[in-house]
Amino acid sequence: MRCLFVCLAYIASYMLDATQGLAFSEDGISMEGVEQKSLAVRVERAFPNLRVERPLIIDHAGDGSGRLFIASQLGTIFVISGDEQIEEAPVFLDISDRVVYRDDQNEEGLLGMAFHPKFKENGYFYLYYTSTTQPQLSFISRFSISKSDPNVADPNSELILMKIKQPYWNHNGGTLAFGPDGFLYIGLGDGGLANDPLQAGQDLTTWLGKILRIDVDTTTPATNYGIPADNPFISNPQAKPEIFALGFRNVWRISFDRETGDLWVADVGQDLWEEINIVKKGGNYGWSLREGAHPFFQKPGQDISSLIDPIWEYPHTEPWGKSITGGVVYRGAAVPSLVGYYLYADYVTGRLWALKFDEKSGKVTENRPIEWRARLPIVTYGETESGEVLFTTTMSGGMIFRFVEGL
């Protein structure tokens, strides 16, 4: 999440319809040869009668039920079983009494949810939230469904896996996602404020500013989870063994392409650039030596040969925006025009794009706008079990949208 008041003020200045100003500054990601023509895809409301306050997560259980789970940042998770006209979704889990959220510190709360790959057998799912136990403390916990009702979770089943102390209220990240390897991936921001004051992005002794990877199916004498044997820094005694990749500012969000297994990570910038990365094990993605593909705290003569540039970036100029909302690669069937595109948005301008990346050349070949006149701040994307993509806004009581073929 991003600062509410700054972003709402910025939205007013970005009510534009023209896709213009496409030239990026020098020494960044080249736009040469990148297709920019709008896609013939439109947006419509999903569940048009439903409102969910601050709907920050959309997910499915992968259990064949087709159910959709919507998590409010305030700490309540709702479940929908296919009724498009539903007006009030049943509560799956309510832990709002143990979740911290304030409008003036709106990067805390219930921020992440992921269902175990074997949820159908074990009933486990995982949450990332800001705990009421002490200020700026994040929990990653396992919960279980009720033994008597698969549409209700047991709030007393919580098993805390990790406690992550956050130095400030912003840049919490919080996305949880299981990879094709069965391990749980965790996206964390640098801890907050501006300019990475703790230099967390490049510091292997902290979890902050990293993508973590843990094994939730094993334990150690000290933890309720295990460390995958091939984690890249496991043999470095000075590094946190959970680290999978480093160099991130404010990860929002991460997702796996269900066809290729690629890990997509959107990272919110600070002064000038928003970025998208395809993250590899052990990779260093630059912050705070770089913002996007551009020097930030980089010193003359400093060795930056190990830093990996984003595959895509966009500037804080019209008509782009200044706060990326990462999405997913579309693998559904209802909108053929979107297959293989990474769908993302900007929270500030409310603009939508579909990005195509060519793995052979290692370059983006298309960044296609999806016209949408609402221009509402988009907070998250999610997938249904069949691969259809939804996205949400916190405005107007909290609404959910989907993509439709044709204009």
Secondary structure, DSSP 4 states (H G I P E B T S, - for coil): ---HHHHHHHHHTT--------PPPTTS---TT-B-PPPSEEEEEESTT---SSEEEEE--SSSS--EEEEETTSEEEEE-S-TT-SSPPEEEE-GGGB--BTTBTT-SEEEEEE-TTHHHH-EEEEEEEBSSSTTEEEEEEEEE-SS-TTSEEEEEEEEEEEEE-SSSS-----EEE-TTSPEEEE----SSSS-TT-GGG-TTSSTTEEEEEBTT---SS-SSB--TT-TTTT-TTS-TTEEEE--SSEEEEEE-TTT--EEEEE--SSSEEEEEEE-TT-B--TTTEETTEESSPPTT---TTB---SEEEESSTTT-S-EEEEEE---SS-GGGTTPEEEEETTT--EEEEEEETTTTEEEEEEEE--TT-PPEEEEEE-TTS-EEEEESGGG-EEEEEEE--
